[in-house]
Amino acid sequence: MTLIEAIAVLFGLIAVWFNVKQIIWCWPAGLIQVSLYVYIFYHAKLYSDLILHIIYIILQLYGWYSWLYGGEKHSALKVTQLKRSIFVAWLSFCALGTFLWGYFMATQTDAALPYPDAFTTVTSLAAQYLMTRKKMESWILWVVVDVVAIGVYFYKDLFLTTGLYAVFLVMSVMGWQQWQKARLKLE
């Protein structure tokens, strides 16, 4: 498991770094990472994370397409910001989704940490979707996910993954800063 986890960590770092820099190769690198984590989370009994990473496979493909052709007239996508009310709706989705998914995992499976795992799952889905659309707020969600994920993975003895999410936390702050600069240049 350690070798597979190390390879997943490497591709995760590459993918997020490319995301920060808005380099399209973030999507194929991310595709390798999330595919490896499907295997890892199955064995760690982190079922919400397992399901999340299966969905991530689809989102990696969608993000790749969206960044290339999701802008006006099928042009490259530009960084934009959500209206406050739309962001509040996303936050409400995360809260409700966490409660519902956590309850399901707690009552229907032997999930190790059903509610924290549900939180990282639901909020990561929201963040990843917003990332595919180059929305600034994706980075805010990633910061919160990273903080919770660090605790979950440390508790489950996934130390390389814990370290990865600590680096992701730093990179998420950098991503916010870089994308903010890019967004302001467009205004």
Long-range contacts (C-beta under 8 A, 24 or more apart in sequence): 1-40, 1-43, 2-160, 4-36, 4-39, 4-40, 5-36, 5-40, 5-158, 5-160, 5-161, 6-160, 7-32, 7-36, 8-32, 8-33, 8-36, 8-37, 8-40, 8-161, 9-160, 9-161, 9-163, 9-164, 11-36, 12-164, 12-168, 13-164, 13-167, 13-171, 16-167, 16-168, 16-171, 16-172, 16-175, 17-171, 19-131, 19-175, 20-171, 20-174, 20-175, 20-178, 20-179, 21-178, 22-67, 22-79, 22-134, 22-178, 22-179, 22-182, 24-64, 24-67, 24-68, 26-63, 27-60, 27-61, 27-63, 27-64, 27-67, 28-60, 28-64, 30-56, 30-60, 30-63, 31-57, 31-60, 31-61, 34-60, 40-158, 40-161, 44-112, 44-156, 44-158, 45-110, 45-111, 45-112, 46-111, 46-112, 46-113, 46-117, 46-152, 46-156, 47-105, 47-109, 47-111, 47-117, 48-101, 48-105, 48-111, 48-114, 48-117, 48-118, 48-120, 48-121, 49-117, 49-120, 49-121, 51-121, 52-120, 52-121, 52-124, 52-125, 55-125, 56-124, 56-128, 59-125, 59-128, 59-129, 59-132, 62-132, 63-128, 63-131, 63-132, 66-132, 66-133, 66-134, 67-132, 67-134, 70-132, 70-133, 70-134, 77-133, 77-134, 78-134, 78-182, 78-183, 78-186, 79-134, 79-135, 79-136, 79-179, 79-182, 79-183, 79-186, 80-133, 80-134, 80-135, 80-136, 80-183, 81-135, 81-136, 81-137, 81-183, 82-130, 82-135, 82-136, 82-137, 87-137, 90-126, 90-130, 90-137, 90-141, 93-122, 93-126, 94-119, 94-122, 94-123, 94-126, 94-141, 97-122, 97-123, 97-125, 98-122, 98-123, 112-156, 113-152, 113-155, 113-156, 116-148, 116-151, 116-152, 117-152, 119-145, 119-148, 120-145, 120-148, 120-149, 120-152, 134-179, 136-176, 136-179, 136-180, 136-183, 139-172, 139-173, 139-175, 139-176, 139-179, 140-176, 142-168, 142-172, 142-175, 143-169, 143-172, 143-173, 143-176, 146-172
